[in-house]
C-alpha cells in the first residue's frame, strides 16, 4: 500500500457485518460521503490514543503528537463523521495540565462526565470534563487529580477503571525510594476527585513485585463483586511473565485468588527479554487476559480465561487458553471489548516487514475463533508500512454494536517517516449497509488459487453481468449463496462448479457465502 498520502490525515471507516449473514469490511459511504476524512485541523496530530462512544451515538476521541511536544486534542464526531461543533471550540478541546502536555491513554464516559487518564512525568492523572468539552472544576484540583510516585514510572497503559458507585481507581508500577522496593499500586479516587483514605493504606493498595521479573503495569479492571484486578508483565534473562493481583473492594489482597492474592504465568518458550504484554477484561467475576510474546522473532498472541480463584476456565477455548497465530504476522493486542451478544473483540496491530494493518480478532463466547467473520477470525485493514509503528491503539463499542478503532499509520520516504492519525468504524447490523457501486480493481483468477493458498477461489472477479462465476475448492462445495450488501439473497444456480447469478439490478459489491463441509466461508465479488 502506498501511504505517501498519510502525510495528510486519513480516517478510514470500514464495516464488518456478522450474525445471520456475514459480510467483509468496506468503506462506509455515509461517513462524510466517501468513507475517508481529510480535514486539515488534524495534521498536527500523529495518533489516536483513546476513544469513547456516548449515549447519543456520537463519539469523542483523543489525538496527540507521538513525541508529546504539543497538547492532546479531544474531538467529537457526529454519527456521520462530521465535527460536532457544540463540543469545546468548534468541536475540538485541547488539553494540558498546568501548561504541560500529558501522555493520554484512556477516556471514559461515566455518569454524564468524561474522564481522561494517563501519565504526566512521574505522575498518573485523571481529569473530569463536562460533556460540552470544558473542564469540570468541581473535581479534584481544578478538574484533575494527580498522584506523584516520586520515581519515574515506565508504563503508559490503561490505568483507570470505575466501580459501581463511580469511584475511580488508578494503577501504576513504581519503585519506593525509601526501600528501593518495586511495587504495583492501586489508588482509589472518590467522585469528588479526592483520595479515598479508607481504601488500602491511606487510599492505596500496594503489592511488592517479585524481584527482577516484572517491569511494567499493564491494565486494571473490576469484576462484578467489585474486586480490583491489576495486571503487570515483564521479562528477565530466563523468564517472561504475566502477573495478576487481586484486591477486594477494601484494598486488601484477595486470598481466594490462588490462595495468595496474586498469580504469575511464565512463557518459557519466549525469546529472552521479550515482555508478554497483556490486556484484561472481566466477564462478571471471571477474568480474560490477552497479550503477546516473541518466539523466534515473531510476536504470537494468547488469550486465556480464569475462574475467580485463578484457575483456568475450561469452558473457554482449549482448557481455558487460546494461542493465536496468523500466517507469520506479528500480532500486537491493544484492547479487549465485548459486543452486546457476548462475542469478544480484541483490537491491535498485525504486520510484517513491508505491511502494516489494523487488526480485529473476533472470538465467539466460548473462546473459539469466528472464521466466518474473517480469515483466521482476524480482519486486517492495511494502514501503512513499518508494522511496529502502526495499528489500532484504542477501541470502543457503540450502543448499537458499531465498533470504532483508532490509532496511527506511517510510511517512510528517503529516511523520513510520516505518521498520521487513522481510524476504522465497524458495524454489525446487516440492514445498516447500503448498496454501492465501486471502482475496486481487484481481480481474481484461477492462478490465484495456488498463489494465494486459498481454500476457495471464485473467478473471474470482477465479472460482468450475465457472466458465469466459477468456483475451485480444495473441499466439496455443498452450497453457494450470493447476497447484496442489504442482505437480499440473489437467485443462483450451481452446476458443475459454475454459478449463474440471476436478478442482479445494478453493478457493485456482492457477497458469496460458500459452504464446504461444516465450514462456511465468505468472499467479496464485484459485478461490473
C-alpha positions as CSV (number, residue, x, y, z in Angstrom):
1,X,0.0,0.0,0.0
2,X,1.4,3.4,-1.0
3,X,0.8,5.6,2.0
4,X,2.5,8.8,0.8
5,X,-0.9,10.4,1.3
6,X,-0.5,9.7,5.0
7,X,1.3,13.0,5.4
8,X,-2.3,14.2,5.4
9,X,-4.7,12.6,7.9
10,X,-6.8,9.8,6.6
11,X,-9.6,8.5,8.8
12,X,-10.8,5.1,7.4
13,X,-14.3,3.9,8.1
14,X,-14.7,0.3,7.3
15,X,-17.5,-2.1,8.1
16,X,-17.9,-5.6,9.2
17,X,-21.3,-7.3,9.3
18,X,-21.8,-10.6,11.0
19,X,-24.6,-12.6,12.6
20,X,-27.3,-14.1,10.4
21,X,-25.5,-13.1,7.2
22,X,-21.8,-12.1,7.4
23,X,-20.0,-9.8,5.0
24,X,-16.5,-8.4,5.0
25,X,-15.3,-4.9,5.5
26,X,-15.9,-1.9,3.2
27,X,-15.6,1.9,3.3
28,X,-18.7,3.5,4.6
29,X,-20.1,5.9,2.1
30,X,-22.3,7.5,4.8
31,X,-19.1,8.7,6.6
32,X,-18.5,12.1,5.1
33,X,-19.8,10.7,1.8
34,X,-16.5,8.9,0.9
35,X,-15.5,6.9,3.9
36,X,-12.3,8.9,4.5
37,X,-11.6,12.0,6.4
38,X,-9.1,14.6,5.2
39,X,-9.8,17.7,7.4
40,X,-6.6,19.7,7.9
41,X,-7.2,20.5,11.6
42,X,-5.8,17.1,12.4
43,X,-2.5,17.5,10.6
44,X,-0.5,18.3,13.7
45,X,-1.6,15.0,15.4
46,X,0.1,11.7,14.8
47,X,-2.0,9.2,16.6
48,X,-5.5,8.5,18.0
49,X,-4.9,7.1,21.5
50,X,-8.3,6.8,23.2
51,X,-12.0,6.9,22.3
52,X,-15.4,6.6,23.8
53,X,-19.0,6.5,22.4
54,X,-21.7,8.5,24.1
55,X,-25.4,7.5,24.6
56,X,-26.5,9.7,21.6
57,X,-24.1,7.6,19.3
58,X,-21.7,10.5,18.9
59,X,-18.0,9.7,19.6
60,X,-15.2,11.5,21.4
61,X,-11.6,10.6,20.6
62,X,-8.2,11.8,21.8
63,X,-5.5,12.6,19.3
64,X,-2.0,13.6,20.2
65,X,1.5,14.1,18.9
66,X,3.5,10.9,19.4
67,X,6.5,12.8,20.9
68,X,4.3,14.6,23.3
69,X,5.5,18.1,22.2
70,X,2.0,19.6,22.0
71,X,-1.3,19.4,23.7
72,X,-3.7,16.5,23.3
73,X,-7.0,17.2,21.5
74,X,-10.4,15.8,22.3
75,X,-12.5,15.8,19.2
76,X,-16.2,15.0,18.9
77,X,-17.8,13.5,15.8
78,X,-21.4,13.1,14.9
79,X,-22.6,9.7,13.6
80,X,-21.8,10.7,10.0
81,X,-18.2,11.6,10.9
82,X,-18.7,15.3,10.8
83,X,-17.4,17.5,13.6
84,X,-19.9,18.3,16.4
85,X,-19.3,22.0,16.8
86,X,-21.2,22.1,20.2
87,X,-18.2,20.4,21.8
88,X,-15.2,22.5,23.1
89,X,-14.3,25.1,20.5
90,X,-15.8,24.2,17.1
91,X,-15.7,20.5,18.1
92,X,-12.2,20.4,19.5
93,X,-10.9,20.7,23.1
94,X,-7.1,21.0,23.5
95,X,-5.9,19.6,26.8
96,X,-2.9,20.3,29.1
97,X,-2.3,20.2,32.8
98,X,-0.8,23.4,34.2
99,X,0.6,24.1,30.7
100,X,2.2,20.7,30.4
101,X,1.2,18.1,27.8
102,X,0.4,14.8,29.4
103,X,0.6,11.4,27.6
104,X,-3.1,10.5,27.5
105,X,-4.1,6.8,27.4
106,X,-7.7,6.5,28.3
107,X,-11.1,8.2,28.1
108,X,-14.2,7.0,29.9
109,X,-17.8,8.1,30.0
110,X,-19.3,7.8,33.5
111,X,-22.5,9.3,34.8
112,X,-22.6,12.1,32.3
113,X,-19.0,13.1,32.5
114,X,-15.8,12.3,30.5
115,X,-12.7,11.2,32.3
116,X,-9.2,11.4,30.8
117,X,-6.3,9.5,32.2
118,X,-2.7,8.8,31.6
119,X,0.8,9.9,32.6
120,X,2.4,13.2,33.3
121,X,6.1,12.9,34.1
122,X,6.3,11.0,37.4
123,X,2.6,11.3,37.9
124,X,-0.5,9.5,36.9
125,X,-3.6,11.7,36.4
126,X,-7.3,11.7,35.9
127,X,-9.2,14.7,34.7
128,X,-13.0,15.2,34.6
129,X,-14.5,17.0,31.7
130,X,-18.1,18.2,31.1
131,X,-20.0,16.7,28.2
132,X,-19.8,20.1,26.3
133,X,-15.9,19.9,26.3
134,X,-15.0,22.0,29.3
135,X,-13.1,21.2,32.5
136,X,-15.2,20.2,35.4
137,X,-13.5,22.4,38.1
138,X,-15.5,20.7,40.9
139,X,-13.4,17.6,40.6
140,X,-10.1,17.3,42.4
141,X,-7.8,20.3,42.0
142,X,-9.4,22.5,39.3
143,X,-10.6,19.4,37.4
144,X,-7.7,17.0,37.9
145,X,-6.3,14.6,40.4
146,X,-2.6,13.7,40.0
147,X,-0.7,11.1,42.0
148,X,3.1,11.6,42.3
149,X,5.1,8.4,42.6
150,X,8.5,10.2,43.2
151,X,10.3,7.9,40.8
152,X,9.9,7.5,37.0
153,X,7.0,5.2,36.1
154,X,7.6,3.4,32.8
155,X,4.1,2.4,32.0
156,X,1.8,4.4,29.7
157,X,-1.1,2.0,29.6
158,X,-4.7,1.7,30.6
159,X,-4.5,2.7,34.3
160,X,-8.1,3.6,35.2
161,X,-11.3,1.8,36.0
162,X,-14.6,2.6,37.9
163,X,-16.7,0.7,40.4
164,X,-20.5,0.6,40.6
165,X,-20.5,3.8,42.7
166,X,-18.4,5.7,40.1
167,X,-15.3,5.8,42.3
168,X,-12.2,5.8,40.1
169,X,-9.2,3.5,40.6
170,X,-5.7,4.4,39.2
171,X,-3.0,1.8,38.8
172,X,0.8,2.1,38.4
173,X,4.1,0.4,38.9
174,X,6.8,2.3,40.8
175,X,9.9,2.0,42.9
176,X,9.7,3.2,46.5
177,X,12.8,5.5,47.1
178,X,12.9,4.8,50.8
179,X,13.1,1.0,50.5
180,X,14.2,0.5,46.8
181,X,11.3,-1.9,46.6
182,X,9.3,-2.0,43.3
183,X,5.5,-2.1,43.8
184,X,2.3,-2.5,42.0
185,X,-0.1,0.1,43.4
186,X,-3.8,1.0,43.1
187,X,-5.2,4.3,44.3
188,X,-8.9,5.0,44.9
189,X,-10.3,8.4,43.9
190,X,-13.8,9.3,45.1
191,X,-16.5,11.0,43.0
192,X,-15.2,14.4,44.2
193,X,-11.7,13.8,43.0
194,X,-10.3,13.2,46.4
195,X,-8.2,10.2,47.5
196,X,-10.4,7.7,49.4
197,X,-8.4,7.3,52.6
198,X,-10.4,4.2,53.7
199,X,-9.1,2.1,50.8
200,X,-6.0,0.1,51.5
201,X,-3.5,2.2,53.4
202,X,-4.3,5.9,53.2
203,X,-6.1,5.3,49.9
204,X,-3.5,3.0,48.3
205,X,-3.3,-0.8,48.0
206,X,0.3,-1.9,47.3
207,X,1.8,-5.2,46.2
208,X,5.5,-5.9,46.3
209,X,6.5,-7.3,42.9
210,X,8.7,-10.4,42.6
211,X,12.3,-9.4,42.2
212,X,13.5,-8.9,38.6
213,X,10.6,-10.5,36.8
214,X,8.0,-7.7,36.3
215,X,8.8,-4.4,34.6
216,X,5.5,-2.7,33.7
217,X,2.0,-2.2,34.9
218,X,-0.4,-3.1,32.0
219,X,-4.1,-2.9,32.9
220,X,-6.8,-2.6,35.5
221,X,-10.3,-4.0,35.8
222,X,-13.1,-4.5,38.3
223,X,-15.3,-7.7,38.4
224,X,-19.0,-8.0,39.3
225,X,-18.1,-8.4,43.0
226,X,-16.2,-5.1,43.0
227,X,-12.8,-6.8,43.3
228,X,-10.0,-4.9,41.6
229,X,-7.7,-6.8,39.3
230,X,-4.3,-5.3,38.4
231,X,-2.2,-6.7,35.6
232,X,1.6,-6.4,35.1
233,X,4.1,-8.0,32.7
234,X,7.8,-8.3,32.4
235,X,10.9,-10.3,31.4
236,X,14.3,-11.3,32.6
237,X,17.1,-13.5,31.1
238,X,15.1,-16.7,31.8
239,X,11.6,-15.6,32.4
240,X,8.7,-13.9,30.5
241,X,5.7,-13.4,32.7
242,X,2.2,-12.1,33.1
243,X,1.2,-11.2,36.7
244,X,-2.3,-10.7,38.1
245,X,-3.0,-9.2,41.5
246,X,-6.5,-9.2,43.0
247,X,-7.6,-6.8,45.8
248,X,-11.0,-6.8,47.4
249,X,-13.1,-3.6,47.4
250,X,-11.3,-2.5,50.6
251,X,-7.9,-2.7,49.0
252,X,-6.9,-6.0,50.8
253,X,-5.3,-8.9,48.9
254,X,-8.0,-11.4,48.0
255,X,-6.5,-14.7,49.3
256,X,-9.3,-16.6,47.4
257,X,-7.3,-15.9,44.3
258,X,-4.6,-18.6,44.0
259,X,-4.6,-18.6,47.9
260,X,-2.1,-15.7,47.7
261,X,-4.0,-12.9,46.1
262,X,-1.7,-13.0,43.0
263,X,-0.6,-15.4,40.3
264,X,2.2,-15.5,37.7
265,X,2.2,-17.1,34.3
266,X,5.5,-17.8,32.6
267,X,6.3,-18.0,28.9
268,X,9.4,-20.2,28.9
269,X,9.4,-20.6,25.2
270,X,9.6,-16.9,24.5
271,X,12.7,-15.1,23.3
272,X,14.9,-13.6,26.0
273,X,13.8,-10.2,27.4
274,X,10.6,-10.1,25.4
275,X,7.8,-8.9,27.6
276,X,4.4,-10.7,27.4
277,X,2.2,-7.6,27.5
278,X,-1.4,-8.0,28.4
279,X,-4.9,-6.5,28.5
280,X,-7.6,-7.7,30.8
281,X,-11.4,-7.7,30.8
282,X,-13.8,-9.1,33.4
283,X,-16.7,-11.3,32.4
284,X,-18.8,-10.9,35.6
285,X,-16.4,-12.4,38.2
286,X,-14.2,-14.2,35.7
287,X,-11.0,-12.6,34.1
288,X,-10.0,-12.6,30.5
289,X,-6.3,-11.9,29.7
290,X,-4.9,-11.2,26.2
291,X,-1.4,-10.4,25.2
292,X,1.6,-11.4,23.1
293,X,5.1,-12.7,23.3
294,X,8.0,-13.1,20.9
295,X,9.0,-16.6,19.7
296,X,11.8,-16.9,17.2
297,X,11.4,-13.2,16.2
298,X,7.6,-13.5,15.6
299,X,5.1,-11.9,18.0
300,X,2.5,-14.6,18.9
301,X,-0.8,-13.8,20.7
302,X,-2.6,-15.5,23.6
303,X,-6.0,-15.2,25.3
304,X,-6.9,-17.1,28.5
305,X,-9.9,-17.0,30.8
306,X,-9.7,-17.5,34.6
307,X,-12.2,-18.5,37.3
308,X,-12.4,-16.2,40.4
309,X,-9.9,-18.5,42.2
310,X,-7.3,-18.0,39.4
311,X,-7.7,-21.4,37.8
312,X,-8.3,-21.7,34.0
313,X,-11.9,-21.7,32.9
314,X,-12.0,-25.0,30.9
315,X,-15.2,-23.9,29.1
316,X,-13.2,-21.3,27.2
317,X,-11.1,-22.1,24.1
318,X,-8.9,-25.2,24.8
319,X,-8.8,-25.8,28.6
320,X,-9.1,-22.1,29.1
321,X,-6.3,-21.0,26.7
322,X,-6.2,-19.8,23.1
323,X,-2.8,-19.5,21.5
324,X,-3.2,-17.4,18.3
325,X,-1.1,-17.3,15.2
326,X,-1.9,-15.8,11.8
327,X,0.3,-16.8,8.8
328,X,3.6,-15.5,10.2
329,X,2.3,-12.0,11.0
330,X,3.4,-10.2,14.1
331,X,0.4,-9.7,16.4
332,X,0.2,-7.0,19.0
333,X,-3.0,-6.6,21.0
334,X,-4.2,-3.2,22.3
335,X,-7.7,-3.7,23.8
336,X,-10.4,-6.2,24.6
337,X,-14.2,-5.5,24.4
338,X,-17.4,-7.4,24.4
339,X,-20.2,-6.9,21.9
340,X,-23.8,-6.8,23.2
341,X,-24.3,-10.5,22.5
342,X,-21.2,-11.7,24.3
343,X,-18.8,-12.0,21.4
344,X,-15.2,-11.0,22.2
345,X,-13.3,-8.5,20.1
346,X,-9.5,-7.9,20.5
347,X,-8.0,-5.0,18.6
348,X,-4.4,-4.2,17.8
349,X,-1.9,-4.3,15.0
350,X,-0.5,-7.0,12.7
351,X,2.1,-7.0,10.1
352,X,5.4,-8.0,8.7
353,X,8.5,-6.1,7.4
354,X,6.6,-4.5,4.5
355,X,2.9,-4.2,5.5
356,X,1.0,-2.9,8.5
357,X,-2.6,-3.5,9.5
358,X,-5.2,-2.5,12.0
359,X,-6.3,-5.9,13.3
360,X,-9.6,-7.0,14.9
361,X,-9.9,-10.6,16.2
362,X,-13.4,-11.9,16.9
363,X,-14.0,-14.8,19.2
364,X,-17.3,-16.5,20.0
365,X,-18.4,-16.5,23.6
366,X,-16.8,-20.0,24.1
367,X,-13.4,-18.7,23.0
368,X,-13.4,-20.3,19.6
369,X,-12.3,-18.3,16.5
370,X,-15.1,-17.0,14.3
371,X,-13.8,-18.0,10.9
372,X,-16.8,-16.5,9.2
373,X,-16.0,-13.1,10.5
374,X,-12.7,-13.1,8.7
375,X,-9.9,-15.4,7.6
376,X,-8.4,-16.9,10.9
377,X,-11.0,-14.8,12.7
378,X,-9.0,-11.6,12.3
379,X,-9.9,-8.8,10.0
380,X,-6.8,-6.9,8.7
381,X,-7.2,-3.3,7.4
382,X,-4.0,-2.1,5.8
383,X,-2.9,1.3,7.1
384,X,0.8,1.6,6.1
385,X,4.3,0.3,6.3
386,X,6.6,-0.5,9.3
387,X,4.2,-2.7,11.3
388,X,5.9,-2.0,14.6
389,X,4.8,1.7,14.4
390,X,1.3,1.2,13.2
391,X,-2.0,-0.2,14.4
392,X,-5.2,0.3,16.4
393,X,-4.4,1.8,19.8
394,X,-7.9,2.1,21.1
395,X,-11.4,0.6,20.5
396,X,-14.9,1.4,21.7
397,X,-18.3,-0.1,21.1
398,X,-21.4,2.0,20.3
399,X,-24.7,1.1,21.9
400,X,-25.9,-0.3,18.5
401,X,-22.8,-2.6,18.2
402,X,-20.8,-0.4,15.9
403,X,-17.1,-0.8,16.8
404,X,-14.6,2.0,16.5
405,X,-10.8,1.6,16.1
406,X,-8.4,4.4,16.4
407,X,-4.6,4.5,16.0
408,X,-1.9,5.6,13.6
409,X,-0.3,4.7,10.3
410,X,3.1,5.6,8.9
411,X,5.3,5.3,5.9
412,X,8.9,6.2,5.1
413,X,10.5,8.0,2.2
414,X,14.2,8.8,1.9
415,X,14.8,8.1,5.6
416,X,11.9,10.4,6.7
417,X,8.9,8.7,8.3
418,X,5.4,10.2,8.3
419,X,2.8,9.5,10.9
420,X,-0.9,10.2,10.7
421,X,-4.0,9.6,12.8
422,X,-6.2,6.9,11.4
423,X,-9.4,5.2,12.3
424,X,-11.9,2.5,11.4
425,X,-15.5,2.0,12.3
426,X,-17.2,-1.4,12.1
427,X,-20.9,-2.2,12.3
428,X,-22.6,-5.5,13.0
429,X,-26.1,-5.0,11.6
430,X,-26.8,-6.1,8.1
431,X,-29.7,-3.8,7.5
432,X,-27.5,-0.7,8.1
433,X,-25.3,-1.5,5.0
434,X,-26.4,0.2,1.8
435,X,-25.7,-1.0,-1.8
436,X,-22.8,0.8,-3.5
437,X,-21.0,0.8,-6.8
438,X,-17.3,0.6,-6.7
439,X,-14.1,1.4,-8.6
440,X,-12.3,-1.5,-7.0
441,X,-9.8,-3.0,-9.5
442,X,-9.2,-6.2,-7.5
443,X,-9.0,-9.2,-9.9
444,X,-9.1,-12.8,-9.0
445,X,-8.3,-15.6,-11.5
446,X,-7.7,-19.3,-11.4
447,X,-4.0,-18.7,-11.0
448,X,-4.7,-17.0,-7.6
449,X,-5.9,-20.4,-6.2
450,X,-2.4,-21.8,-5.7
451,X,-0.6,-18.5,-5.4
452,X,-2.8,-17.3,-2.5
453,X,-3.0,-20.7,-0.9
454,X,-6.8,-20.3,-0.8
455,X,-9.3,-23.0,0.2
456,X,-11.9,-21.5,-2.2
457,X,-11.5,-19.2,-5.2
458,X,-14.3,-17.6,-7.2
459,X,-13.4,-16.4,-10.6
460,X,-13.4,-14.2,-12.7
461,X,-13.6,-11.4,-10.1
462,X,-14.7,-8.8,-11.1
463,X,-17.2,-10.3,-13.6
464,X,-19.7,-8.8,-15.9
465,X,-23.4,-9.0,-15.5
466,X,-24.6,-12.3,-17.2
467,X,-21.2,-14.0,-16.9
468,X,-20.9,-17.3,-15.0
469,X,-18.9,-17.3,-11.8
470,X,-16.7,-20.3,-11.5
471,X,-15.6,-22.0,-8.2
472,X,-12.5,-24.0,-7.4
473,X,-12.3,-25.5,-4.0
474,X,-10.0,-27.9,-2.0
475,X,-13.1,-29.4,-0.4
476,X,-16.5,-30.5,-1.7
477,X,-18.8,-27.5,-2.2
478,X,-22.2,-28.1,-0.7
479,X,-23.9,-24.8,-1.3
480,X,-23.2,-21.2,-2.6
481,X,-25.4,-18.2,-1.8
482,X,-25.0,-14.7,-3.1
483,X,-26.1,-11.6,-1.2
484,X,-26.4,-8.0,-1.9
485,X,-25.0,-5.7,0.8
486,X,-28.5,-5.0,2.1
487,X,-28.8,-8.7,2.9
488,X,-31.1,-9.7,-0.1
489,X,-30.3,-13.2,-1.4
490,X,-30.0,-13.4,-5.1
491,X,-31.3,-16.3,-7.1
492,X,-28.5,-18.6,-8.2
493,X,-28.0,-22.0,-9.8
494,X,-24.9,-24.1,-9.1
495,X,-23.9,-26.7,-11.7
496,X,-20.5,-28.3,-12.4
497,X,-18.7,-25.8,-10.2
498,X,-20.2,-22.8,-12.1
499,X,-22.7,-20.3,-10.7
500,X,-25.3,-18.5,-12.7
501,X,-26.3,-15.3,-10.8
502,X,-29.8,-14.0,-11.6
503,X,-31.8,-10.9,-10.8
504,X,-28.8,-8.5,-10.5
505,X,-30.2,-5.0,-10.6
506,X,-27.1,-2.9,-10.5
507,X,-23.3,-3.2,-10.5
508,X,-21.5,-3.2,-7.2
509,X,-20.1,-5.4,-4.4
510,X,-21.8,-8.7,-3.5
511,X,-21.0,-11.3,-1.0
512,X,-20.7,-15.1,-1.7
513,X,-21.2,-17.5,1.2
514,X,-19.7,-20.8,0.3
515,X,-20.5,-24.0,2.3
516,X,-17.8,-26.6,2.3
517,X,-18.3,-29.5,4.8
518,X,-19.0,-27.9,8.1
519,X,-17.2,-24.7,7.2
520,X,-18.8,-21.5,5.8
521,X,-16.5,-19.1,4.0
522,X,-17.3,-15.6,2.6
523,X,-15.8,-13.8,-0.3
524,X,-16.4,-10.4,-1.9
525,X,-17.3,-10.4,-5.5
526,X,-17.6,-7.4,-7.8
527,X,-20.1,-7.3,-10.6
528,X,-19.5,-4.6,-13.3
